[in-house]
Structures are given as C-alpha cells and as structure tokens.
Amino acid sequence: MPARPEPRPGVMKIDAYVPGKSKASGVAKIHKLSSNETPLGPSQKAIEALRSFDHLELYPDGTATQLREAIGAKYGLDPHRIICGSGSDELLSLITSTYVGPGDEGIFSEHGFLVYRIAILAAGGVPVVAKEKDYRADVDAILAQVTPKTKIVFLANPNNPTGTYLPFDEVKRLHAGLPSHVVLVLDAAYAEYVRRNDYEAGLELVATAENVVMTRTFSKIYGLANLRIGWMVAPAHIIDAVNRIRGPFNVNGPAMAAGVAAIQDDAHIARAIEHNETWLAWLTRELEALGLTVTPSVGNFLLVHFPQQDGRTAKDADAFLTSRGLILRRIDAYGLPHALRLTIGDEEANRLVVETLREFLGQGDHA
Ligand SMILES: *Cc1c(COP(=O)(O)O)cnc(C)c1O
C-alpha cells in the first residue's frame, strides 16, 4: 500500500500546459503575440451585454439555451445538437473522457494542439502521434496508427501552432478510412479566419456521419478568451453521452450573454477577417524578405523558423524580441524548438516585429 494518495496511471505523465507568456520586464509597452488573441478585442455589443448582466446570485441556465439557439441560428444547426463549454478545452476533455478509458488509444498529429495529449492521458488513455509532412497533418500517417484500441482521433483544422490546414477532400478521406466506432474530433478553433474554397470546418461531416464532432470557440476571432466559451456540434447520441458527464453549470451567465451578442455582430467579425487577411499576407512577405522561413498559414498566426546558428536561433530571437516588449510563443513543447509562433497583432505590433527582427538578423541600416 502506498503511504499517500497516488494519482491514476497517466496523470503524472502529463506535462502541465504552459500558456503563452504575457510579461516582459523593463519595457514600457508590451505586445502580447503569444496566445493567438485578436488585436481587435471583442464586439462592443458583447462588452455591453456583459456590463449590463445582472443577478449574479442566480445559477446560470445549465442548458445554455439562448447561446445554443444563437449559434444554431447563425450556422443553421439544430440547437439540440450543440453543447456549450467553458472554452472548447473543456469540451475536448469531456469528449475524451466520454469515449477513452484506461489502455484506449487516441491519435493526433506530430505538431498537433497539446491539449489532446493531456486529455487522453487524463482519461487513462495512450496518446499516439502520427507524423506530419511539411508541418501538415498526414491522413495516411494517421490512418496507419489506427489499431483495435483506437477510440478517438483529433484533427485541429487549421492546426495550432503550424497554421496549416487539410482541404475538405482530405478530411473526408480521413473519415472514410476510420472504423465507424472511432470518434473523429474536428477542432475548428480558427475556422472563421480561413479564406480557402477547399476548406470546410466540419458541419457537413457532422450532419452526415455518426462519429464526427466539431468544436468551436469564442476565444479567437470573437475576442472573448477570458470568458471561456466554446461549443461543439455532434450527432444526438454523442450529445446525450457527453451531457451525462458535463458539469451542470459549466458555462457562466455573463459569458453566455456576451457570447450571444458577439455571434450576432457580423460587422465586427468582418473587420477581424479583413485585418487578418491584410496583415497575415504582409507579415509573411516581410519575414520572408528578411530571409526567414515562414510556414504558409490560414489562421491568425504564423510559424516562423529560425536558423540553427549561434546567436540567431529561435531562443535568441525570443530573448531579443522580449527585450523590446514583443512576446511571441516558444513552441519547444510542440517539437518545434527552432521556430516561434507569432500571432497577427495590430499594425503597430506587426511593424515593430519586422523592424526588430531586421535588427536582430543584422540587416539594419548601418549608415
Ligand atoms: C485556442 C485553441 C482552442 C480554443 O481553446 P478555448 O478553450 O476555447 O479557449 C482550441 N483548439 C485549438 C487548436 C486552439 O488553438
């Protein structure tokens, strides 16, 4: 008998998620470009809804009816097929613990979002990693990892931190290759940013298959990361199962009120998309012009690769940028020690990143 309580197998294998930094000492102004937050902030209507929220003494609506109806109206979905969560992170964990038990396997791709590994280990399952090609998920590699123990497959589309995506044809091929009892989770946290004709976030597959779930979030383009709101859409039998283990009041009232207002503010989302279009392209061009390799991104962030040369590494660049108040994301934990992830910021931040990296790489004006 152990002398003190022992966590379940798997728990101590988890490296706790380390959020992007938000501080740099000794600099007047900080630009936080480390967590893929929007530089535009939330809709003014969402802020007003939050401010005018009353009756904090009452429990929230545990079924999130108004928010599910607002989401349903926006996407043409049956609200009964939607569950809201305290961020989509909560939903990723709930789906995993609904379908994965001790010894079961869950698959995700090499540089996939770290929350999947944590959710699988927390459920007592075994994380299985599928190799990527050119920083993109590889359908054949994922399918090659399927065994009789596989219960769940996660695909972030587009993926964080790489910014790459799979066209709908490839997602359909992945789904077609999976046994029908394996849950396919399509994490579409950045779907609103994608401007590609061959992209589909997942609605179509969820509507036609019995084993596909799509998760979405209010944390990214909606600018409500602090309120923690996410949602998932799934077939009725999955909704029924997940609702049994969901906490009864898992989303709070002020968050839901803001979410309802935010999802109806199309003009704000259009502005955010336009801002991203402009600056994603600009930053990609400018960073490439400095000689850096940038993985083509469809999200609101860029994977920037640095030389493995003393003084010019990603670690050196991070220290230099931080000393100027520019906080990017180190991604060693994603198996990418030679790259940094840069969130598209406001104009001032974007220009400052390019100028600072120009200086770092020694290409500044030496007049
Ligand atoms: C940011 C992000 C999420 C969203 O997390 P929330 O818990 O909703 O804030 C989900 N998946 C990926 C891939 C992300 O990058």
The ligand as an SDF file (V2000), in Angstrom:
LIG
                    3D

 15 15  0  0  0  0  0  0  0  0999 V2000
   -7.1170   28.3220  -28.9080 C   0  0  0  0  0  0  0  0  0  0  0  0
   -7.4770   26.9580  -29.3180 C   0  0  0  0  0  0  0  0  0  0  0  0
   -8.6170   26.3420  -28.8350 C   0  0  0  0  0  0  0  0  0  0  0  0
   -9.6020   27.1240  -28.0130 C   0  0  0  0  0  0  0  0  0  0  0  0
   -9.4850   26.9410  -26.6850 O   0  0  0  0  0  0  0  0  0  0  0  0
  -10.5940   27.5650  -25.7390 P   0  0  0  0  0  0  0  0  0  0  0  0
  -10.5820   26.6040  -24.6030 O   0  0  0  0  0  0  0  0  0  0  0  0
  -11.8930   27.5780  -26.4540 O   0  0  0  0  0  0  0  0  0  0  0  0
  -10.1300   28.9240  -25.3810 O   0  0  0  0  0  0  0  0  0  0  0  0
   -8.9360   25.0770  -29.2530 C   0  0  0  0  0  0  0  0  0  0  0  0
   -8.1610   24.4170  -30.1340 N   0  0  0  0  0  0  0  0  0  0  0  0
   -7.0580   24.9840  -30.6510 C   0  0  0  0  0  0  0  0  0  0  0  0
   -6.2740   24.2510  -31.6780 C   0  0  0  0  0  0  0  0  0  0  0  0
   -6.6750   26.2620  -30.2450 C   0  0  0  0  0  0  0  0  0  0  0  0
   -5.5650   26.8160  -30.7250 O   0  0  0  0  0  0  0  0  0  0  0  0
  1  2  1  0
  2  3  1  0
  2 14  2  0
  3  4  1  0
  3 10  2  0
  4  5  1  0
  5  6  1  0
  6  7  2  0
  6  8  1  0
  6  9  1  0
 10 11  1  0
 11 12  2  0
 12 13  1  0
 12 14  1  0
 14 15  1  0
M  END
$$$$
